[in-house]
């Protein structure tokens, strides 16, 4: 991301797949849990500071995930 790598780069798409697998594992595939967490962090951005995931990184991964859904 910091080097300007496109979200449709095969390496990025592979990482997005792993991200989705981890999210599905922790949420049981329940997309409402993810939506709820997104709402929480959008209203409480300070709460994510210790996670190591910035809003910018999260958006980048969401954009990369869109490429998975197109395949």
C-alpha positions as CSV (number, residue, x, y, z in Angstrom):
1,X,0.0,0.0,0.0
2,X,2.7,2.5,1.0
3,X,4.6,1.7,-2.2
4,X,1.5,2.4,-4.3
5,X,0.8,-1.3,-5.1
6,X,-2.6,-1.7,-6.8
7,X,-5.3,-3.5,-4.9
8,X,-5.6,-5.9,-7.9
9,X,-2.0,-7.0,-7.6
10,X,-1.9,-10.8,-7.3
11,X,0.1,-10.6,-4.0
12,X,-2.4,-8.1,-2.5
13,X,-5.3,-10.2,-3.7
14,X,-3.7,-13.2,-2.0
15,X,-3.3,-11.3,1.2
16,X,-6.9,-10.2,1.0
17,X,-8.0,-13.8,0.6
18,X,-6.1,-14.7,3.8
19,X,-7.7,-11.6,5.5
20,X,-11.2,-12.8,4.5
21,X,-10.5,-16.4,5.7
22,X,-9.4,-15.0,9.1
23,X,-12.5,-12.7,9.3
24,X,-14.8,-15.6,8.3
25,X,-13.1,-17.8,11.0
26,X,-13.6,-15.2,13.8
27,X,-17.2,-14.2,12.7
28,X,-18.4,-17.5,11.5
29,X,-19.1,-15.9,8.2
30,X,-21.7,-13.6,9.7
31,X,-21.4,-10.3,7.7
32,X,-23.5,-8.5,10.3
33,X,-20.7,-8.9,12.8
34,X,-18.3,-7.2,10.4
35,X,-20.8,-4.4,9.6
36,X,-21.3,-3.8,13.3
37,X,-17.6,-3.6,13.9
38,X,-17.2,-1.2,11.0
39,X,-20.0,1.0,12.5
40,X,-18.3,0.9,15.9
41,X,-14.9,1.9,14.6
42,X,-16.3,4.6,12.3
43,X,-17.9,6.2,15.4
44,X,-14.9,5.4,17.7
45,X,-11.8,5.7,15.5
46,X,-9.6,6.1,18.6
47,X,-10.5,2.5,19.6
48,X,-8.6,1.0,16.7
49,X,-5.3,2.7,17.4
50,X,-3.8,-0.3,19.2
51,X,-4.9,-2.7,16.5
52,X,-2.2,-1.7,14.0
53,X,-4.9,-1.3,11.3
54,X,-5.4,2.3,10.2
55,X,-8.6,3.4,8.4
56,X,-6.5,3.8,5.3
57,X,-5.3,0.2,5.5
58,X,-8.8,-1.1,6.2
59,X,-10.1,0.7,3.1
60,X,-7.2,-0.7,1.0
61,X,-8.1,-4.2,2.1
62,X,-11.8,-3.7,1.5
63,X,-10.9,-2.6,-2.0
64,X,-8.7,-5.6,-2.5
65,X,-11.5,-7.8,-1.2
66,X,-13.8,-6.4,-4.0
67,X,-11.3,-8.0,-6.5
68,X,-11.9,-11.4,-4.9
69,X,-15.6,-11.1,-5.3
70,X,-15.1,-10.3,-9.0
71,X,-13.3,-13.5,-9.7
